[in-house]
Amino acid sequence: MNEPALTTKQIAEYLNVTERTIYNLLQRGELPGFKVGVSWRFRKDDIDKWIKDNMKKRNRKAR
């Protein structure tokens, strides 16, 4: 089932960061998202995968 796309504000709240941080991550190409007109949108599944992948990378670096 497809969930509605989330806004930058919703993703910022979900990740507990500022919207500016979201835009910085997008500018660096680090956060999965897509544009609808001039606005960014996100799929929660993509964000959850991004979190999981980043945790794996962080754990590898900690070793």
N, CA, C and O atoms as a Maestro MAE file, in Angstrom:
{
 s_m_m2io_version
 :::
 2.0.0
}

f_m_ct {
 s_m_title
 :::
 protein
 m_atom[252] {
  # First column is atom index #
  i_m_mmod_type
  r_m_x_coord
  r_m_y_coord
  r_m_z_coord
  i_m_residue_number
  s_m_chain_name
  s_m_pdb_residue_name
  s_m_pdb_atom_name
  i_m_atomic_number
  :::
  1 25 0.839 -1.177 0.000 1 A "MET " " N  " 7
  2 3 0.000 0.000 0.000 1 A "MET " " CA " 6
  3 2 0.888 1.246 0.000 1 A "MET " " C  " 6
  4 15 1.869 1.322 0.740 1 A "MET " " O  " 8
  5 25 0.534 2.204 -0.828 2 A "ASN " " N  " 7
  6 3 1.307 3.438 -0.917 2 A "ASN " " CA " 6
  7 2 0.868 4.433 0.144 2 A "ASN " " C  " 6
  8 15 -0.320 4.718 0.301 2 A "ASN " " O  " 8
  9 25 1.831 4.947 0.857 3 A "GLU " " N  " 7
  10 3 1.568 5.972 1.849 3 A "GLU " " CA " 6
  11 2 1.738 7.334 1.185 3 A "GLU " " C  " 6
  12 15 2.469 7.446 0.201 3 A "GLU " " O  " 8
  13 25 1.085 8.365 1.698 4 A "PRO " " N  " 7
  14 3 1.258 9.695 1.111 4 A "PRO " " CA " 6
  15 2 2.684 10.185 1.293 4 A "PRO " " C  " 6
  16 15 3.348 9.853 2.275 4 A "PRO " " O  " 8
  17 25 3.144 10.974 0.342 5 A "ALA " " N  " 7
  18 3 4.475 11.561 0.429 5 A "ALA " " CA " 6
  19 2 4.516 12.558 1.581 5 A "ALA " " C  " 6
  20 15 3.542 13.262 1.844 5 A "ALA " " O  " 8
  21 25 5.650 12.605 2.258 6 A "LEU " " N  " 7
  22 3 5.826 13.491 3.403 6 A "LEU " " CA " 6
  23 2 6.543 14.773 2.989 6 A "LEU " " C  " 6
  24 15 7.313 14.779 2.029 6 A "LEU " " O  " 8
  25 25 6.289 15.842 3.707 7 A "THR " " N  " 7
  26 3 6.914 17.138 3.442 7 A "THR " " CA " 6
  27 2 8.239 17.265 4.178 7 A "THR " " C  " 6
  28 15 8.578 16.427 5.014 7 A "THR " " O  " 8
  29 25 8.982 18.315 3.863 8 A "THR " " N  " 7
  30 3 10.240 18.562 4.572 8 A "THR " " CA " 6
  31 2 9.982 18.787 6.059 8 A "THR " " C  " 6
  32 15 10.758 18.337 6.902 8 A "THR " " O  " 8
  33 25 8.893 19.481 6.379 9 A "LYS " " N  " 7
  34 3 8.558 19.715 7.786 9 A "LYS " " CA " 6
  35 2 8.285 18.396 8.507 9 A "LYS " " C  " 6
  36 15 8.755 18.196 9.627 9 A "LYS " " O  " 8
  37 25 7.535 17.501 7.879 10 A "GLN " " N  " 7
  38 3 7.225 16.205 8.491 10 A "GLN " " CA " 6
  39 2 8.477 15.361 8.665 10 A "GLN " " C  " 6
  40 15 8.640 14.696 9.688 10 A "GLN " " O  " 8
  41 25 9.361 15.381 7.678 11 A "ILE " " N  " 7
  42 3 10.606 14.601 7.775 11 A "ILE " " CA " 6
  43 2 11.513 15.190 8.849 11 A "ILE " " C  " 6
  44 15 12.157 14.450 9.594 11 A "ILE " " O  " 8
  45 25 11.566 16.515 8.932 12 A "ALA " " N  " 7
  46 3 12.371 17.148 9.983 12 A "ALA " " CA " 6
  47 2 11.865 16.732 11.359 12 A "ALA " " C  " 6
  48 15 12.662 16.427 12.247 12 A "ALA " " O  " 8
  49 25 10.570 16.717 11.539 13 A "GLU " " N  " 7
  50 3 9.995 16.288 12.819 13 A "GLU " " CA " 6
  51 2 10.290 14.808 13.074 13 A "GLU " " C  " 6
  52 15 10.633 14.426 14.192 13 A "GLU " " O  " 8
  53 25 10.159 13.987 12.048 14 A "TYR " " N  " 7
  54 3 10.411 12.546 12.169 14 A "TYR " " CA " 6
  55 2 11.860 12.277 12.577 14 A "TYR " " C  " 6
  56 15 12.124 11.401 13.401 14 A "TYR " " O  " 8
  57 25 12.799 13.034 11.995 15 A "LEU " " N  " 7
  58 3 14.222 12.842 12.290 15 A "LEU " " CA " 6
  59 2 14.699 13.695 13.471 15 A "LEU " " C  " 6
  60 15 15.849 13.590 13.897 15 A "LEU " " O  " 8
  61 25 13.811 14.535 13.989 16 A "ASN " " N  " 7
  62 3 14.134 15.417 15.115 16 A "ASN " " CA " 6
  63 2 15.299 16.351 14.785 16 A "ASN " " C  " 6
  64 15 16.235 16.510 15.569 16 A "ASN " " O  " 8
  65 25 15.214 16.961 13.608 17 A "VAL " " N  " 7
  66 3 16.193 17.953 13.168 17 A "VAL " " CA " 6
  67 2 15.425 19.151 12.615 17 A "VAL " " C  " 6
  68 15 14.198 19.119 12.520 17 A "VAL " " O  " 8
  69 25 16.151 20.204 12.253 18 A "THR " " N  " 7
  70 3 15.499 21.371 11.668 18 A "THR " " CA " 6
  71 2 15.257 21.156 10.175 18 A "THR " " C  " 6
  72 15 15.875 20.299 9.543 18 A "THR " " O  " 8
  73 25 14.353 21.946 9.637 19 A "GLU " " N  " 7
  74 3 14.127 21.891 8.186 19 A "GLU " " CA " 6
  75 2 15.388 22.295 7.438 19 A "GLU " " C  " 6
  76 15 15.654 21.775 6.354 19 A "GLU " " O  " 8
  77 25 16.168 23.213 7.998 20 A "ARG " " N  " 7
  78 3 17.423 23.629 7.364 20 A "ARG " " CA " 6
  79 2 18.367 22.429 7.209 20 A "ARG " " C  " 6
  80 15 19.036 22.293 6.185 20 A "ARG " " O  " 8
  81 25 18.417 21.568 8.219 21 A "THR " " N  " 7
  82 3 19.241 20.363 8.133 21 A "THR " " CA " 6
  83 2 18.764 19.471 6.990 21 A "THR " " C  " 6
  84 15 19.581 18.906 6.262 21 A "THR " " O  " 8
  85 25 17.455 19.344 6.830 22 A "ILE " " N  " 7
  86 3 16.914 18.546 5.730 22 A "ILE " " CA " 6
  87 2 17.368 19.117 4.395 22 A "ILE " " C  " 6
  88 15 17.819 18.374 3.524 22 A "ILE " " O  " 8
  89 25 17.251 20.447 4.225 23 A "TYR " " N  " 7
  90 3 17.680 21.074 2.973 23 A "TYR " " CA " 6
  91 2 19.180 20.916 2.746 23 A "TYR " " C  " 6
  92 15 19.615 20.729 1.610 23 A "TYR " " O  " 8
  93 25 19.971 20.989 3.808 24 A "ASN " " N  " 7
  94 3 21.416 20.771 3.670 24 A "ASN " " CA " 6
  95 2 21.712 19.356 3.196 24 A "ASN " " C  " 6
  96 15 22.542 19.161 2.308 24 A "ASN " " O  " 8
  97 25 21.044 18.370 3.778 25 A "LEU " " N  " 7
  98 3 21.233 16.978 3.359 25 A "LEU " " CA " 6
  99 2 20.805 16.782 1.901 25 A "LEU " " C  " 6
  100 15 21.464 16.062 1.151 25 A "LEU " " O  " 8
  101 25 19.723 17.411 1.510 26 A "LEU " " N  " 7
  102 3 19.265 17.322 0.124 26 A "LEU " " CA " 6
  103 2 20.262 17.962 -0.827 26 A "LEU " " C  " 6
  104 15 20.548 17.417 -1.893 26 A "LEU " " O  " 8
  105 25 20.788 19.116 -0.444 27 A "GLN " " N  " 7
  106 3 21.750 19.818 -1.294 27 A "GLN " " CA " 6
  107 2 23.005 18.978 -1.519 27 A "GLN " " C  " 6
  108 15 23.598 19.017 -2.597 27 A "GLN " " O  " 8
  109 25 23.404 18.228 -0.508 28 A "ARG " " N  " 7
  110 3 24.586 17.355 -0.627 28 A "ARG " " CA " 6
  111 2 24.257 16.009 -1.262 28 A "ARG " " C  " 6
  112 15 25.149 15.187 -1.471 28 A "ARG " " O  " 8
  113 25 22.989 15.781 -1.569 29 A "GLY " " N  " 7
  114 3 22.591 14.523 -2.196 29 A "GLY " " CA " 6
  115 2 22.602 13.351 -1.234 29 A "GLY " " C  " 6
  116 15 22.728 12.205 -1.666 29 A "GLY " " O  " 8
  117 25 22.474 13.604 0.042 30 A "GLU " " N  " 7
  118 3 22.571 12.553 1.054 30 A "GLU " " CA " 6
  119 2 21.229 11.991 1.500 30 A "GLU " " C  " 6
  120 15 21.185 10.931 2.125 30 A "GLU " " O  " 8
  121 25 20.139 12.676 1.192 31 A "LEU " " N  " 7
  122 3 18.826 12.261 1.666 31 A "LEU " " CA " 6
  123 2 17.946 11.921 0.470 31 A "LEU " " C  " 6
  124 15 17.872 12.697 -0.483 31 A "LEU " " O  " 8
  125 25 17.274 10.762 0.507 32 A "PRO " " N  " 7
  126 3 16.421 10.393 -0.629 32 A "PRO " " CA " 6
  127 2 15.111 11.177 -0.629 32 A "PRO " " C  " 6
  128 15 14.343 11.123 0.332 32 A "PRO " " O  " 8
  129 25 14.870 11.890 -1.693 33 A "GLY " " N  " 7
  130 3 13.640 12.653 -1.824 33 A "GLY " " CA " 6
  131 2 13.392 12.960 -3.288 33 A "GLY " " C  " 6
  132 15 14.221 12.656 -4.145 33 A "GLY " " O  " 8
  133 25 12.265 13.553 -3.564 34 A "PHE " " N  " 7
  134 3 11.940 13.935 -4.939 34 A "PHE " " CA " 6
  135 2 11.164 15.244 -4.916 34 A "PHE " " C  " 6
  136 15 10.511 15.586 -3.930 34 A "PHE " " O  " 8
  137 25 11.252 15.962 -6.025 35 A "LYS " " N  " 7
  138 3 10.582 17.255 -6.104 35 A "LYS " " CA " 6
  139 2 9.241 17.118 -6.802 35 A "LYS " " C  " 6
  140 15 9.090 16.387 -7.781 35 A "LYS " " O  " 8
  141 25 8.277 17.847 -6.264 36 A "VAL " " N  " 7
  142 3 6.976 18.021 -6.902 36 A "VAL " " CA " 6
  143 2 6.852 19.525 -7.095 36 A "VAL " " C  " 6
  144 15 6.572 20.259 -6.148 36 A "VAL " " O  " 8
  145 25 7.059 19.976 -8.311 37 A "GLY " " N  " 7
  146 3 7.152 21.418 -8.556 37 A "GLY " " CA " 6
  147 2 8.403 21.946 -7.880 37 A "GLY " " C  " 6
  148 15 9.514 21.527 -8.203 37 A "GLY " " O  " 8
  149 25 8.224 22.860 -6.946 38 A "VAL " " N  " 7
  150 3 9.383 23.419 -6.230 38 A "VAL " " CA " 6
  151 2 9.536 22.825 -4.835 38 A "VAL " " C  " 6
  152 15 10.476 23.160 -4.114 38 A "VAL " " O  " 8
  153 25 8.621 21.948 -4.456 39 A "SER " " N  " 7
  154 3 8.617 21.381 -3.100 39 A "SER " " CA " 6
  155 2 9.206 19.980 -3.079 39 A "SER " " C  " 6
  156 15 8.988 19.190 -3.997 39 A "SER " " O  " 8
  157 25 9.952 19.679 -2.029 40 A "TRP " " N  " 7
  158 3 10.498 18.346 -1.827 40 A "TRP " " CA " 6
  159 2 9.474 17.464 -1.131 40 A "TRP " " C  " 6
  160 15 8.705 17.925 -0.288 40 A "TRP " " O  " 8
  161 25 9.477 16.177 -1.503 41 A "ARG " " N  " 7
  162 3 8.620 15.179 -0.871 41 A "ARG " " CA " 6
  163 2 9.452 13.928 -0.617 41 A "ARG " " C  " 6
  164 15 10.482 13.707 -1.254 41 A "ARG " " O  " 8
  165 25 8.984 13.114 0.327 42 A "PHE " " N  " 7
  166 3 9.742 11.951 0.772 42 A "PHE " " CA " 6
  167 2 8.815 10.779 1.007 42 A "PHE " " C  " 6
  168 15 7.660 10.950 1.399 42 A "PHE " " O  " 8
  169 25 9.333 9.583 0.762 43 A "ARG " " N  " 7
  170 3 8.612 8.360 1.118 43 A "ARG " " CA " 6
  171 2 9.203 7.859 2.431 43 A "ARG " " C  " 6
  172 15 10.420 7.744 2.572 43 A "ARG " " O  " 8
  173 25 8.340 7.567 3.375 44 A "LYS " " N  " 7
  174 3 8.803 7.121 4.696 44 A "LYS " " CA " 6
  175 2 9.671 5.868 4.584 44 A "LYS " " C  " 6
  176 15 10.672 5.741 5.289 44 A "LYS " " O  " 8
  177 25 9.291 4.946 3.702 45 A "ASP " " N  " 7
  178 3 10.088 3.728 3.516 45 A "ASP " " CA " 6
  179 2 11.517 4.060 3.081 45 A "ASP " " C  " 6
  180 15 12.469 3.434 3.545 45 A "ASP " " O  " 8
  181 25 11.667 5.051 2.185 46 A "ASP " " N  " 7
  182 3 13.005 5.459 1.735 46 A "ASP " " CA " 6
  183 2 13.802 6.067 2.878 46 A "ASP " " C  " 6
  184 15 15.002 5.819 3.002 46 A "ASP " " O  " 8
  185 25 13.143 6.862 3.713 47 A "ILE " " N  " 7
  186 3 13.825 7.492 4.843 47 A "ILE " " CA " 6
  187 2 14.236 6.438 5.867 47 A "ILE " " C  " 6
  188 15 15.338 6.499 6.412 47 A "ILE " " O  " 8
  189 25 13.362 5.477 6.128 48 A "ASP " " N  " 7
  190 3 13.706 4.398 7.075 48 A "ASP " " CA " 6
  191 2 14.884 3.581 6.567 48 A "ASP " " C  " 6
  192 15 15.745 3.188 7.355 48 A "ASP " " O  " 8
  193 25 14.940 3.319 5.267 49 A "LYS " " N  " 7
  194 3 16.065 2.587 4.681 49 A "LYS " " CA " 6
  195 2 17.342 3.430 4.799 49 A "LYS " " C  " 6
  196 15 18.410 2.900 5.104 49 A "LYS " " O  " 8
  197 25 17.231 4.729 4.559 50 A "TRP " " N  " 7
  198 3 18.368 5.631 4.664 50 A "TRP " " CA " 6
  199 2 18.926 5.620 6.088 50 A "TRP " " C  " 6
  200 15 20.140 5.591 6.286 50 A "TRP " " O  " 8
  201 25 18.036 5.642 7.068 51 A "ILE " " N  " 7
  202 3 18.462 5.576 8.476 51 A "ILE " " CA " 6
  203 2 19.207 4.269 8.730 51 A "ILE " " C  " 6
  204 15 20.294 4.271 9.308 51 A "ILE " " O  " 8
  205 25 18.626 3.167 8.302 52 A "LYS " " N  " 7
  206 3 19.234 1.848 8.513 52 A "LYS " " CA " 6
  207 2 20.604 1.774 7.848 52 A "LYS " " C  " 6
  208 15 21.562 1.297 8.456 52 A "LYS " " O  " 8
  209 25 20.704 2.242 6.605 53 A "ASP " " N  " 7
  210 3 21.981 2.210 5.883 53 A "ASP " " CA " 6
  211 2 23.025 3.077 6.575 53 A "ASP " " C  " 6
  212 15 24.187 2.683 6.668 53 A "ASP " " O  " 8
  213 25 22.633 4.249 7.060 54 A "ASN " " N  " 7
  214 3 23.578 5.138 7.744 54 A "ASN " " CA " 6
  215 2 24.032 4.553 9.066 54 A "ASN " " C  " 6
  216 15 25.179 4.756 9.466 54 A "ASN " " O  " 8
  217 25 23.164 3.834 9.752 55 A "MET " " N  " 7
  218 3 23.558 3.182 10.997 55 A "MET " " CA " 6
  219 2 24.582 2.090 10.720 55 A "MET " " C  " 6
  220 15 25.521 1.909 11.495 55 A "MET " " O  " 8
  221 25 24.409 1.365 9.625 56 A "LYS " " N  " 7
  222 3 25.376 0.327 9.257 56 A "LYS " " CA " 6
  223 2 26.735 0.950 8.976 56 A "LYS " " C  " 6
  224 15 27.760 0.446 9.435 56 A "LYS " " O  " 8
  225 25 26.745 2.059 8.212 57 A "LYS " " N  " 7
  226 3 28.002 2.742 7.895 57 A "LYS " " CA " 6
  227 2 28.680 3.232 9.168 57 A "LYS " " C  " 6
  228 15 29.894 3.097 9.322 57 A "LYS " " O  " 8
  229 25 27.907 3.793 10.063 58 A "ARG " " N  " 7
  230 3 28.454 4.329 11.313 58 A "ARG " " CA " 6
  231 2 29.042 3.211 12.167 58 A "ARG " " C  " 6
  232 15 30.099 3.376 12.778 58 A "ARG " " O  " 8
  233 25 28.343 2.060 12.206 59 A "ASN " " N  " 7
  234 3 28.832 0.914 12.991 59 A "ASN " " CA " 6
  235 2 30.134 0.377 12.404 59 A "ASN " " C  " 6
  236 15 31.023 -0.028 13.153 59 A "ASN " " O  " 8
  237 25 30.261 0.369 11.072 60 A "ARG " " N  " 7
  238 3 31.494 -0.107 10.446 60 A "ARG " " CA " 6
  239 2 32.653 0.814 10.779 60 A "ARG " " C  " 6
  240 15 33.767 0.348 11.020 60 A "ARG " " O  " 8
  241 25 32.402 2.122 10.796 61 A "LYS " " N  " 7
  242 3 33.459 3.081 11.115 61 A "LYS " " CA " 6
  243 2 33.898 2.986 12.572 61 A "LYS " " C  " 6
  244 15 35.056 3.257 12.888 61 A "LYS " " O  " 8
  245 25 32.999 2.610 13.446 62 A "ALA " " N  " 7
  246 3 33.291 2.525 14.885 62 A "ALA " " CA " 6
  247 2 34.184 1.343 15.227 62 A "ALA " " C  " 6
  248 15 34.789 1.310 16.298 62 A "ALA " " O  " 8
  249 25 34.267 0.396 14.345 63 A "ARG " " N  " 7
  250 3 35.070 -0.811 14.624 63 A "ARG " " CA " 6
  251 2 36.522 -0.561 14.538 63 A "ARG " " C  " 6
  252 15 37.319 -1.475 14.746 63 A "ARG " " O  " 8
  :::
 }
 m_bond[251] {
  # First column is bond index #
  i_m_from
  i_m_to
  i_m_order
  :::
  1 1 2 1
  2 2 3 1
  3 3 4 2
  4 3 5 1
  5 5 6 1
  6 6 7 1
  7 7 8 2
  8 7 9 1
  9 9 10 1
  10 10 11 1
  11 11 12 2
  12 11 13 1
  13 13 14 1
  14 14 15 1
  15 15 16 2
  16 15 17 1
  17 17 18 1
  18 18 19 1
  19 19 20 2
  20 19 21 1
  21 21 22 1
  22 22 23 1
  23 23 24 2
  24 23 25 1
  25 25 26 1
  26 26 27 1
  27 27 28 2
  28 27 29 1
  29 29 30 1
  30 30 31 1
  31 31 32 2
  32 31 33 1
  33 33 34 1
  34 34 35 1
  35 35 36 2
  36 35 37 1
  37 37 38 1
  38 38 39 1
  39 39 40 2
  40 39 41 1
  41 41 42 1
  42 42 43 1
  43 43 44 2
  44 43 45 1
  45 45 46 1
  46 46 47 1
  47 47 48 2
  48 47 49 1
  49 49 50 1
  50 50 51 1
  51 51 52 2
  52 51 53 1
  53 53 54 1
  54 54 55 1
  55 55 56 2
  56 55 57 1
  57 57 58 1
  58 58 59 1
  59 59 60 2
  60 59 61 1
  61 61 62 1
  62 62 63 1
  63 63 64 2
  64 63 65 1
  65 65 66 1
  66 66 67 1
  67 67 68 2
  68 67 69 1
  69 69 70 1
  70 70 71 1
  71 71 72 2
  72 71 73 1
  73 73 74 1
  74 74 75 1
  75 75 76 2
  76 75 77 1
  77 77 78 1
  78 78 79 1
  79 79 80 2
  80 79 81 1
  81 81 82 1
  82 82 83 1
  83 83 84 2
  84 83 85 1
  85 85 86 1
  86 86 87 1
  87 87 88 2
  88 87 89 1
  89 89 90 1
  90 90 91 1
  91 91 92 2
  92 91 93 1
  93 93 94 1
  94 94 95 1
  95 95 96 2
  96 95 97 1
  97 97 98 1
  98 98 99 1
  99 99 100 2
  100 99 101 1
  101 101 102 1
  102 102 103 1
  103 103 104 2
  104 103 105 1
  105 105 106 1
  106 106 107 1
  107 107 108 2
  108 107 109 1
  109 109 110 1
  110 110 111 1
  111 111 112 2
  112 111 113 1
  113 113 114 1
  114 114 115 1
  115 115 116 2
  116 115 117 1
  117 117 118 1
  118 118 119 1
  119 119 120 2
  120 119 121 1
  121 121 122 1
  122 122 123 1
  123 123 124 2
  124 123 125 1
  125 125 126 1
  126 126 127 1
  127 127 128 2
  128 127 129 1
  129 129 130 1
  130 130 131 1
  131 131 132 2
  132 131 133 1
  133 133 134 1
  134 134 135 1
  135 135 136 2
  136 135 137 1
  137 137 138 1
  138 138 139 1
  139 139 140 2
  140 139 141 1
  141 141 142 1
  142 142 143 1
  143 143 144 2
  144 143 145 1
  145 145 146 1
  146 146 147 1
  147 147 148 2
  148 147 149 1
  149 149 150 1
  150 150 151 1
  151 151 152 2
  152 151 153 1
  153 153 154 1
  154 154 155 1
  155 155 156 2
  156 155 157 1
  157 157 158 1
  158 158 159 1
  159 159 160 2
  160 159 161 1
  161 161 162 1
  162 162 163 1
  163 163 164 2
  164 163 165 1
  165 165 166 1
  166 166 167 1
  167 167 168 2
  168 167 169 1
  169 169 170 1
  170 170 171 1
  171 171 172 2
  172 171 173 1
  173 173 174 1
  174 174 175 1
  175 175 176 2
  176 175 177 1
  177 177 178 1
  178 178 179 1
  179 179 180 2
  180 179 181 1
  181 181 182 1
  182 182 183 1
  183 183 184 2
  184 183 185 1
  185 185 186 1
  186 186 187 1
  187 187 188 2
  188 187 189 1
  189 189 190 1
  190 190 191 1
  191 191 192 2
  192 191 193 1
  193 193 194 1
  194 194 195 1
  195 195 196 2
  196 195 197 1
  197 197 198 1
  198 198 199 1
  199 199 200 2
  200 199 201 1
  201 201 202 1
  202 202 203 1
  203 203 204 2
  204 203 205 1
  205 205 206 1
  206 206 207 1
  207 207 208 2
  208 207 209 1
  209 209 210 1
  210 210 211 1
  211 211 212 2
  212 211 213 1
  213 213 214 1
  214 214 215 1
  215 215 216 2
  216 215 217 1
  217 217 218 1
  218 218 219 1
  219 219 220 2
  220 219 221 1
  221 221 222 1
  222 222 223 1
  223 223 224 2
  224 223 225 1
  225 225 226 1
  226 226 227 1
  227 227 228 2
  228 227 229 1
  229 229 230 1
  230 230 231 1
  231 231 232 2
  232 231 233 1
  233 233 234 1
  234 234 235 1
  235 235 236 2
  236 235 237 1
  237 237 238 1
  238 238 239 1
  239 239 240 2
  240 239 241 1
  241 241 242 1
  242 242 243 1
  243 243 244 2
  244 243 245 1
  245 245 246 1
  246 246 247 1
  247 247 248 2
  248 247 249 1
  249 249 250 1
  250 250 251 1
  251 251 252 2
  :::
 }
}
